[in-house]
């Protein structure tokens, strides 16, 4: 039994840190590089200086488990229609004023962590419940790096895929380790200006762009992007032009991009919800700039949520919220009308999970 499993449920030693000359310990997991005195926690709240070393305080402890449609992550080109077991912990290494999961990611209370589970149990329950994958989500899996990797290893032993839903704010060395165990990722590209990142998330843009390029060009991980459009903050034509042109030139036309609707939340309740027309305008800008797969999210828009053949225009996968309808891909993931390959990971038939959301309590499983 490894040290990590022996320490299950308690603080967990970590590797990405070093001691500074003044005696503080610097956490090297993400670009924040938090410098901590004994007993202090990082901005993420879950990594702390304990006895002169950085420990993870949430190993084996989750804010809850739920079976979701994979389209909810959102992933539209990775095993469509299949169920995914989703979970997260507490805390986050960004400070987004518009956080849509603030009750989890901004939590400073350990009682937010409701359900305990070893990596092996998570993998076993995922298989028992018919899930094809496990998603590390709700808060950012970067901050529970060691736990996520152990779960991913257990999942791979049972043939379960691993999905990261993350802001991509992570340092190069731990990033390389993390993505060795992931099969797919949806990265939040929150905006395309450093001013937005600094003022509204307390972070910076460049490390996120570096992560996107790393995943696309140096790993086999399937990549999709999401940008939450906030009225007056990151939805101008100029910024959308720049963002979509960068995705096309640096990542390629086949990387799916989701434009998602903001709703007033956390510390930005004075800003109205994103109009449907804004999302549709953003989608059109992306398509005009040569992206093959651009989607709208958090609204009812079958046209904007369905997948089309970029060659002949036939609808390949019809979607209405999280329910699939049309399916015009052959067994090799090609358009049945013109034979053009649709980028992604598809099977001969789509899954049939639909739009259900099913909470799971792991302690109820033997």
DOTIZA-656567 format. One line per field, with one value per residue (C-alpha): x, y, z; residue in one letter; residue number from 1. Coordinates in steps of 0.1 Angstrom, whole numbers, plus 5000, padded with zeros to 4 digits. Layout:
<zanus>
east <- [X;...] .
north <- [Y;...] .
up <- [Z;...] .
aa <- [A;...] .
i <- [NUM;...] .
</zanus>
This chain:
<zanus>
east <- [5000;5014;5020;4991;4967;4980;4973;4938;4914;4941;4966;4986;5023;5029;5059;5056;5071;5104;5117;5127;5156;5134;5119;5086;5076;5066;5039;5050;5018;5003;5015;5004;5035;5020;5047;5034;5045;5039;5002;4992;4970;4974;4947;4932;4926;4933;4971;4989;5023;5024;5057;5077;5061;5031;5003;4969;4942;4913;4927;4898;4872;4846;4819;4797;4793;4768;4763;4759;4755;4790;4776;4772;4810;4807;4822;4804;4830;4840;4817;4785;4754;4774;4771;4801;4806;4815;4831;4852;4865;4865;4885;4900;4932;4914;4893;4866;4841;4816;4820;4790;4800;4810;4793;4819;4849;4849;4841;4863;4844;4855;4820;4813;4832;4803;4815;4848;4861;4893;4904;4897;4861;4854;4866;4846;4814;4818;4820;4791;4769;4777;4798;4823;4843;4850;4852;4872;4851;4829;4860;4894;4912;4946;4944;4936;4963;4975;4940;4929;4959;4954;4917;4927;4952;4925;4900;4924;4929;4891;4889;4872;4882;4894;4881;4895;4873;4897;4908;4942;4961;4989;5027;5045;5060;5028;5008;5028;5023;4985;4978;4996;4965;4937;4919;4899;4897;4875;4895;4879;4894;4877;4886;4913;4927;4951;4932;4901;4920;4938;4907;4880;4899;4931;4952;4968;4961;4994;4997;4963;4973;5005;4983;4961;4991;5007;4976;4969;5005;5023;4996;4970;4943;4910;4906;4875;4873;4846;4843;4816;4805;4798;4780;4804;4834;4846;4819;4830;4835;4871;4879;4858;4877;4910;4901;4887;4916;4940;4923;4923;4960;4974;4952;4935;4901;4890;4891;4855;4847;4817;4803;4783;4757;4766;4739;4743;4761;4786;4801;4787;4750;4747;4754;4725;4724;4740;4715;4710;4719;4754;4761;4748;4770;4800;4793;4791;4824;4841;4827;4836;4872;4874;4866;4847;4828;4814;4786;4763;4756;4734;4705;4679;4694;4693;4710;4739;4743;4742;4773;4775;4798;4822;4824;4788;4768;4748;4737;4759;4747;4715;4713;4685;4700;4716;4693;4707;4684;4699;4730;4746;4781;4792;4812;4844;4831;4826;4797;4772;4766;4801;4825;4843;4858;4844;4871;4866;4862;4830;4816;4794;4763;4757;4751;4715;4720;4701;4698;4695;4714;4717;4734;4754;4765;4795;4792;4760;4781;4799] .
north <- [5000;5034;5063;5081;5053;5049;5086;5085;5108;5129;5155;5142;5150;5168;5172;5206;5230;5243;5261;5298;5315;5332;5299;5301;5274;5282;5261;5255;5238;5268;5302;5319;5305;5310;5316;5303;5305;5275;5268;5291;5279;5290;5310;5277;5269;5232;5233;5243;5246;5219;5211;5229;5211;5216;5192;5185;5187;5173;5140;5114;5140;5153;5179;5153;5129;5130;5112;5137;5136;5141;5171;5189;5192;5204;5178;5174;5153;5127;5096;5116;5105;5086;5091;5105;5103;5139;5151;5179;5190;5224;5255;5269;5286;5313;5341;5346;5372;5356;5320;5298;5271;5295;5275;5248;5265;5294;5272;5277;5251;5215;5204;5212;5179;5155;5121;5102;5078;5061;5062;5025;5030;5059;5038;5008;5027;5044;5010;4996;5026;5022;5054;5054;5082;5101;5139;5161;5192;5215;5231;5230;5196;5214;5220;5183;5172;5141;5128;5133;5114;5085;5083;5085;5056;5035;5043;5034;4999;4994;5009;5041;5074;5105;5140;5173;5204;5231;5267;5255;5276;5252;5252;5232;5203;5193;5200;5174;5148;5156;5153;5119;5105;5125;5114;5146;5181;5211;5242;5275;5302;5329;5359;5370;5400;5399;5428;5406;5378;5401;5422;5395;5362;5374;5354;5360;5349;5337;5306;5295;5299;5279;5251;5250;5248;5221;5199;5203;5198;5177;5153;5129;5145;5154;5192;5214;5250;5270;5308;5322;5355;5383;5413;5443;5423;5399;5399;5427;5419;5428;5404;5376;5381;5379;5349;5328;5337;5326;5293;5287;5296;5281;5251;5244;5245;5212;5222;5227;5260;5265;5300;5298;5322;5340;5344;5368;5351;5354;5390;5400;5400;5435;5423;5409;5374;5370;5376;5347;5370;5376;5339;5334;5364;5349;5315;5331;5350;5317;5300;5330;5327;5291;5271;5239;5234;5264;5259;5279;5268;5275;5285;5267;5267;5234;5250;5263;5231;5206;5194;5199;5185;5213;5200;5195;5211;5180;5178;5151;5151;5168;5182;5199;5208;5175;5153;5138;5134;5130;5108;5109;5095;5062;5037;5056;5090;5102;5121;5096;5120;5131;5109;5138;5128;5146;5154;5136;5103;5085;5050;5034;5044;5073;5067;5068;5085;5117;5147;5130;5141;5115;5122;5094;5088;5065;5055;5036;5013;4984] .
up <- [5000;4990;5013;4997;5005;5040;5045;5030;5046;5063;5051;5021;5014;4981;4958;4941;4967;4981;5011;5008;5025;5050;5061;5043;5019;4983;4967;4930;4918;4901;4888;4921;4938;4973;4999;5032;5069;5091;5094;5065;5036;5000;4982;4971;5008;5005;5003;5034;5051;5077;5095;5068;5038;5016;5023;5006;5032;5011;4999;4997;5006;4981;4979;4964;4935;4906;4874;4846;4808;4794;4773;4806;4811;4783;4759;4726;4708;4735;4738;4732;4752;4778;4816;4836;4873;4884;4916;4931;4965;4982;4972;4940;4929;4910;4926;4899;4909;4886;4899;4890;4915;4943;4971;4964;4950;4974;5004;5035;5055;5057;5063;5026;5020;5024;5010;5016;4991;4981;4945;4941;4953;4930;4900;4911;4917;4883;4866;4887;4877;4840;4837;4808;4825;4857;4856;4880;4881;4902;4915;4898;4899;4897;4935;4944;4920;4939;4946;4910;4897;4921;4911;4874;4879;4895;4867;4840;4856;4851;4816;4828;4810;4829;4822;4836;4838;4847;4842;4831;4857;4865;4864;4837;4857;4876;4844;4825;4853;4855;4818;4815;4832;4815;4784;4777;4791;4789;4797;4807;4785;4806;4783;4760;4778;4808;4823;4826;4842;4866;4877;4877;4885;4902;4877;4843;4808;4795;4817;4805;4768;4776;4790;4759;4736;4758;4758;4721;4708;4734;4747;4733;4755;4737;4741;4741;4753;4771;4774;4797;4780;4805;4792;4789;4801;4775;4747;4723;4687;4689;4717;4702;4669;4686;4707;4679;4655;4682;4687;4649;4645;4677;4684;4650;4634;4649;4686;4697;4714;4736;4743;4775;4790;4823;4850;4879;4907;4936;4935;4901;4907;4892;4857;4836;4821;4787;4759;4735;4706;4721;4722;4686;4675;4691;4675;4641;4646;4655;4624;4602;4615;4603;4635;4626;4658;4678;4703;4725;4761;4791;4767;4747;4712;4693;4662;4683;4703;4675;4655;4618;4591;4583;4547;4535;4564;4573;4609;4625;4661;4671;4706;4726;4759;4769;4749;4716;4686;4651;4647;4612;4619;4606;4627;4621;4631;4595;4580;4564;4536;4524;4544;4560;4594;4625;4650;4683;4700;4688;4689;4664;4684;4708;4745;4758;4792;4781;4803;4836;4867;4894;4928;4942;4978;4977;5013;5003;4981;4996] .
aa <- [X;X;X;X;X;X;X;X;X;X;X;X;X;X;X;X;X;X;X;X;X;X;X;X;X;X;X;X;X;X;X;X;X;X;X;X;X;X;X;X;X;X;X;X;X;X;X;X;X;X;X;X;X;X;X;X;X;X;X;X;X;X;X;X;X;X;X;X;X;X;X;X;X;X;X;X;X;X;X;X;X;X;X;X;X;X;X;X;X;X;X;X;X;X;X;X;X;X;X;X;X;X;X;X;X;X;X;X;X;X;X;X;X;X;X;X;X;X;X;X;X;X;X;X;X;X;X;X;X;X;X;X;X;X;X;X;X;X;X;X;X;X;X;X;X;X;X;X;X;X;X;X;X;X;X;X;X;X;X;X;X;X;X;X;X;X;X;X;X;X;X;X;X;X;X;X;X;X;X;X;X;X;X;X;X;X;X;X;X;X;X;X;X;X;X;X;X;X;X;X;X;X;X;X;X;X;X;X;X;X;X;X;X;X;X;X;X;X;X;X;X;X;X;X;X;X;X;X;X;X;X;X;X;X;X;X;X;X;X;X;X;X;X;X;X;X;X;X;X;X;X;X;X;X;X;X;X;X;X;X;X;X;X;X;X;X;X;X;X;X;X;X;X;X;X;X;X;X;X;X;X;X;X;X;X;X;X;X;X;X;X;X;X;X;X;X;X;X;X;X;X;X;X;X;X;X;X;X;X;X;X;X;X;X;X;X;X;X;X;X;X;X;X;X;X;X;X;X;X;X;X;X;X;X;X;X;X;X;X;X;X;X;X;X;X;X;X;X;X;X;X;X;X;X;X;X;X;X;X;X;X;X;X;X;X;X] .
i <- [1;2;3;4;5;6;7;8;9;10;11;12;13;14;15;16;17;18;19;20;21;22;23;24;25;26;27;28;29;30;31;32;33;34;35;36;37;38;39;40;41;42;43;44;45;46;47;48;49;50;51;52;53;54;55;56;57;58;59;60;61;62;63;64;65;66;67;68;69;70;71;72;73;74;75;76;77;78;79;80;81;82;83;84;85;86;87;88;89;90;91;92;93;94;95;96;97;98;99;100;101;102;103;104;105;106;107;108;109;110;111;112;113;114;115;116;117;118;119;120;121;122;123;124;125;126;127;128;129;130;131;132;133;134;135;136;137;138;139;140;141;142;143;144;145;146;147;148;149;150;151;152;153;154;155;156;157;158;159;160;161;162;163;164;165;166;167;168;169;170;171;172;173;174;175;176;177;178;179;180;181;182;183;184;185;186;187;188;189;190;191;192;193;194;195;196;197;198;199;200;201;202;203;204;205;206;207;208;209;210;211;212;213;214;215;216;217;218;219;220;221;222;223;224;225;226;227;228;229;230;231;232;233;234;235;236;237;238;239;240;241;242;243;244;245;246;247;248;249;250;251;252;253;254;255;256;257;258;259;260;261;262;263;264;265;266;267;268;269;270;271;272;273;274;275;276;277;278;279;280;281;282;283;284;285;286;287;288;289;290;291;292;293;294;295;296;297;298;299;300;301;302;303;304;305;306;307;308;309;310;311;312;313;314;315;316;317;318;319;320;321;322;323;324;325;326;327;328;329;330;331;332;333;334;335;336;337;338;339;340;341;342;343;344;345;346;347;348;349;350;351;352;353;354;355;356;357;358;359;360;361;362;363;364;365;366] .
</zanus>
